[in-house]
Amino acid sequence: MSEFKVFRVYQDDGKIQGKLEQSTLNDLSPGEVVIKVAYSSVNYKDALVAKGSGKFTREFPVIGGIDSAGYVVSSENKDFKEGDAVLVTGYELGTNHDGGYSEYARVPTEWVVPLPEGMSPKQAMSIGTAGFTVALCVQRLEENLQTPEHGPFVVTGASGGVGNYAIDILSGLGYEVVAVSGKDSEKEKLLALGASKVIDRNEIDLSGPALEKAQWGGAIDNVGGDILAWLTRTTKPWGNIVSVGLAGGSHLNTTVMPFILRGVSLLGVTSSGCPTELRHRLWNRLATDLAPKHLDKIVTRVAGMDDLPDIFDSLLAGTSTGRTIIKIAEQD
Ligand SMILES: NC(=O)c1ccc[n+]([C@@H]2O[C@H](COP(=O)([O-])OP(=O)(O)OC[C@H]3O[C@@H](n4cnc5c(N)ncnc54)[C@H](OP(=O)(O)O)[C@@H]3O)[C@@H](O)[C@H]2O)c1
């Protein structure tokens, strides 16, 4: 393990870009557990870190990759031993702590989650932060008494990683899922994942009054901005909207009317900040009652670290679909 391959993001003269290079264990961020990484994945946040359009990283350089799964090589903490199959997602991995785009990762013990029974590193990274975030959404929705009987449930940014898993998992729980997407070409796939219908995001009238006809039992929103504002105006009384993402903008221009006249709730989730005990519980749910049924359809590509720059470009341009996992180790 003297030298190994990493994708490290630099800030040079104000320009942020990542490059493949060799590194050593001594160069990695500190931690008690060293993992030989088998797979990582690509999320929107990875693209923001690598292209510098997010404000997640306080100090460069940093190795990217907010997701990783593999096998423990060494541990200074007795909770883990050599050979244990584990995953790490979120916290500061790949933002302010060297991440999963590396043949080895070194992380604090509390970040490490044992792989659920029967789940391989490849399956864990197929799910990754995208699927984990949906499990967190389900948790928040259940706590706030959302049920399938409440009415059609909207998923926006449907063609993305979170969107795909939201359709798969919620339809599996008995929800009638309405997908909102900007990509006509993805319609058949979204229906195959479990959506009952697909609405073209460009055909939604975003200029309505403070309260419009209440249509939706609830929503998971990956887009933010005007689409999220529209959801607040069109969700039924006591429905829940989970705000997940900002692919379409970080602003929110709405009124208090949906909240005080319809009892609509706007719920937040942050997968990176999810408490450890809940994190372990949700990963176990992702291997049991929330197990996605269409991993093969959702993961559209297994790529290498060399492909990362091109993948980030298409993610930020909004032209990518589905989910890409990154094979790090030569062998599974
Ligand atoms: N809060 C959390 O803990 C958490 C966790 C994971 C992800 N996120 C955030 O959730 C969002 C989705 O993540 P992801 O990994 O699924 O990303 P992704 O795979 O890139 O998908 C994003 C989707 O958003 C839609 N979109 C892209 N650009 C858009 C635009 N300009 N206007 C409107 N819609 C646009 C597209 O879907 P359509 O073409 O189908 O509309 C795209 O496929 C991101 O903003 C990400 O940062 C947050």
Ligand as a Chemical Component Dictionary entry (heavy atoms), coordinates in Angstrom:
data_LIG
# 
_chem_comp.id                   LIG 
_chem_comp.type                 NON-POLYMER 
_chem_comp.pdbx_formal_charge   0 
_chem_comp.three_letter_code    LIG 
# 
loop_
_chem_comp_atom.comp_id 
_chem_comp_atom.atom_id 
_chem_comp_atom.alt_atom_id 
_chem_comp_atom.type_symbol 
_chem_comp_atom.charge 
_chem_comp_atom.model_Cartn_x 
_chem_comp_atom.model_Cartn_y 
_chem_comp_atom.model_Cartn_z 
_chem_comp_atom.pdbx_ordinal 
LIG N1  N1  N 0  -30.456 17.091 1.761   1  
LIG C1  C1  C 0  -29.679 16.046 1.571   2  
LIG O1  O1  O 0  -29.264 15.384 2.522   3  
LIG C2  C2  C 0  -29.329 15.634 0.176   4  
LIG C3  C3  C 0  -28.850 14.332 -0.085  5  
LIG C4  C4  C 0  -28.622 13.954 -1.423  6  
LIG C5  C5  C 0  -28.837 14.872 -2.446  7  
LIG N2  N2  N 1  -29.234 16.141 -2.150  8  
LIG C6  C6  C 0  -29.518 17.114 -3.205  9  
LIG O2  O2  O 0  -30.666 16.615 -3.895  10 
LIG C7  C7  C 0  -30.589 16.954 -5.273  11 
LIG C8  C8  C 0  -30.670 15.698 -6.107  12 
LIG O3  O3  O 0  -29.508 14.910 -5.894  13 
LIG P1  P1  P 0  -29.137 13.752 -6.932  14 
LIG O4  O4  O 0  -27.901 13.117 -6.428  15 
LIG O5  O5  O -1 -30.349 12.954 -7.237  16 
LIG O6  O6  O 0  -28.768 14.650 -8.220  17 
LIG P2  P2  P 0  -28.861 14.271 -9.771  18 
LIG O7  O7  O 0  -28.717 12.807 -9.965  19 
LIG O8  O8  O 0  -27.972 15.207 -10.489 20 
LIG O9  O9  O 0  -30.386 14.649 -10.134 21 
LIG C9  C9  C 0  -30.879 15.960 -10.089 22 
LIG C10 C10 C 0  -32.128 16.040 -10.962 23 
LIG O10 O10 O 0  -32.691 17.340 -10.795 24 
LIG C11 C11 C 0  -33.265 17.767 -12.021 25 
LIG N3  N3  N 0  -32.629 19.019 -12.436 26 
LIG C12 C12 C 0  -31.343 19.225 -12.807 27 
LIG N4  N4  N 0  -31.127 20.513 -13.131 28 
LIG C13 C13 C 0  -32.316 21.137 -12.947 29 
LIG C14 C14 C 0  -32.762 22.467 -13.115 30 
LIG N5  N5  N 0  -31.927 23.418 -13.529 31 
LIG N6  N6  N 0  -34.029 22.769 -12.814 32 
LIG C15 C15 C 0  -34.857 21.814 -12.369 33 
LIG N7  N7  N 0  -34.499 20.506 -12.212 34 
LIG C16 C16 C 0  -33.246 20.197 -12.493 35 
LIG C17 C17 C 0  -33.002 16.682 -13.043 36 
LIG O11 O11 O 0  -34.152 15.833 -13.038 37 
LIG P3  P3  P 0  -35.324 15.946 -14.131 38 
LIG O12 O12 O 0  -34.675 16.269 -15.434 39 
LIG O13 O13 O 0  -35.931 14.593 -14.110 40 
LIG O14 O14 O 0  -36.251 17.015 -13.676 41 
LIG C18 C18 C 0  -31.829 15.928 -12.457 42 
LIG O15 O15 O 0  -31.786 14.604 -12.906 43 
LIG C19 C19 C 0  -29.287 17.751 -5.423  44 
LIG O16 O16 O 0  -29.568 19.134 -5.311  45 
LIG C20 C20 C 0  -28.452 17.272 -4.254  46 
LIG O17 O17 O 0  -27.471 18.231 -3.891  47 
LIG C21 C21 C 0  -29.479 16.526 -0.867  48 
# 
loop_
_chem_comp_bond.comp_id 
_chem_comp_bond.atom_id_1 
_chem_comp_bond.atom_id_2 
_chem_comp_bond.value_order 
_chem_comp_bond.pdbx_ordinal 
LIG N1  C1  SING 1  
LIG C1  O1  DOUB 2  
LIG C1  C2  SING 3  
LIG C2  C3  SING 4  
LIG C2  C21 DOUB 5  
LIG C3  C4  DOUB 6  
LIG C4  C5  SING 7  
LIG C5  N2  DOUB 8  
LIG N2  C6  SING 9  
LIG N2  C21 SING 10 
LIG C6  O2  SING 11 
LIG C6  C20 SING 12 
LIG O2  C7  SING 13 
LIG C7  C8  SING 14 
LIG C7  C19 SING 15 
LIG C8  O3  SING 16 
LIG O3  P1  SING 17 
LIG P1  O4  DOUB 18 
LIG P1  O5  SING 19 
LIG P1  O6  SING 20 
LIG O6  P2  SING 21 
LIG P2  O7  DOUB 22 
LIG P2  O8  SING 23 
LIG P2  O9  SING 24 
LIG O9  C9  SING 25 
LIG C9  C10 SING 26 
LIG C10 O10 SING 27 
LIG C10 C18 SING 28 
LIG O10 C11 SING 29 
LIG C11 N3  SING 30 
LIG C11 C17 SING 31 
LIG N3  C12 SING 32 
LIG N3  C16 SING 33 
LIG C12 N4  DOUB 34 
LIG N4  C13 SING 35 
LIG C13 C14 SING 36 
LIG C13 C16 DOUB 37 
LIG C14 N5  SING 38 
LIG C14 N6  DOUB 39 
LIG N6  C15 SING 40 
LIG C15 N7  DOUB 41 
LIG N7  C16 SING 42 
LIG C17 O11 SING 43 
LIG C17 C18 SING 44 
LIG O11 P3  SING 45 
LIG P3  O12 DOUB 46 
LIG P3  O13 SING 47 
LIG P3  O14 SING 48 
LIG C18 O15 SING 49 
LIG C19 O16 SING 50 
LIG C19 C20 SING 51 
LIG C20 O17 SING 52 
# 
